[in-house]
């Protein structure tokens, strides 16, 4: 048998698994029965010895030995350790691989794993931002110094690291520095380009300027909220992922990753970079796009690690 690696894609991530390839497909006959398949699945959960398998599957130990010997002869399983128990030696068995198969000769196609990307929606979402393999635009973060009408110091600028690693799958930065502070962009008055806005209206003045142009927008009423035609959202981990036409240049696009608080901005970046298949469902690059999301703390460590789509 030859060992190979099979690669599959799920929600933008690639996973590999070892697969043992049989030279003769008849060897797979050793797992053709329902009981043999159950035994192999149990062994895949953890190594076991025959008597343990017999108790778990509630069948006679001799039937276990019959199937174990067939799978040993076929090369599907192997002895991974031996232990002395009750004056006897117990052999623990486990599958040789996590997958088995056979293949016909020829038919290979050369691929580049680094460029494998089956989700066309994320490519469309970033379409205007990638030109000849380089990033075409600027990423705008709030200044870490007190600034703007709310005299706020932005706390989410470091999230550009996560965003940058994601964008690196599609393009390079070229020979220029693509990240700017909101104070720099306003001083230069260089809004007429493709922009990715990171941070909400309190921390990022460009988001404040954009707010009046949004259909789903931030609103202040004793506290900050996100308001749409469908509802109002006020959790600190709530945020907006949007893609709109640049109001300062209709030939350019703006992507907004903005939360009510910095935890909401983190949720937006997490949603786009790790769950874009779910987040971008229904997206069309010919229309403005809005998604309201909520960051979740599923493992209870006080940090956002998952997102829920609110609308």
Steps between C-alpha positions, in 0.01 A plus 500: 500500500606859434423782741375826351338817629150616411419871540151643531364851555238606754392861567816646352741270686691203359535170688721201423460132584726199440350238271630147444462402135445130428666334204216245487143617576398154626687578822215735587275192528616458860285801598207429268278364780311723743673347805850543353419865427383553860823348632714722279308810613547408867873447445518840332365661820781347709720187498322200655561128563251233382334431835435873548348520153278198571359667812437833326332343198328225706605212278705183557876551519560233234313712242723795592812288445368386160465855371820620670703227328347581158579871539852417617560287191362776276721763661222723631597477867813437702611427856590829666589370848489198729410484870500222756155446652386215727805293415456540124628739234237729348565641156353841424400564138449821304449591130815559299350820358195724529388414146535213252442472129622382163575694183532444130832595339545843340264797498702722733469878470764737632360744758639775720375446855576861589252619236222253569190709574160366414292783644445743214294735718798617703689563176208708374480680835864606459485540121578873474767474771722256312668617180775300330561310823547817707275672752332803340380726780564595862412348835388775739529453877424742782787695650627366835519861624202698625334651196172579329174638639497241779870541593539124489812283475440205266567158651451282193787595269685176575218306334656597166743212561220244473352680202838526328571127533163433337551748215840344438322197357385714208760772447816672620535858620728587209764762569291733713368514856125438480395572861410857598362666810164672468669828590747456212228429245298805603808724495591378150137512382571184305162330533466430127646149508396152604485497878469241774376674815587326825326627813174668596398867493642576845851375422521564124404842361465366147229264625334805657507679164361193323219441746255736326547309173416159651164325486594309816663755725624587846274717713552677831208507746642496855726225369622378161278266300483350153173586328354344187158467348464166677614573853729667752811336646688629802735228629868600530594208273259605221645628176447570131668333205416703191616552144376818335583734214741768615289819540808710415572305178233281345766296319646381833375272775507511879498201734391577855599281797364702789368416843318697768807431715836348410361151584243551224776596255684181594182302430477660154857403414448150636183466293665612177830315536381171649130466419460684171301217336228551760532878528497566125204277419278697262776747407507646148784726393258711296308615809585666830527237772430515874530238771435564870682251722551433869821370650468195728720362776442128460790373711426736791841667518360852464616539139301494176566172316190453282232706327124495459326663204227733621391611151 
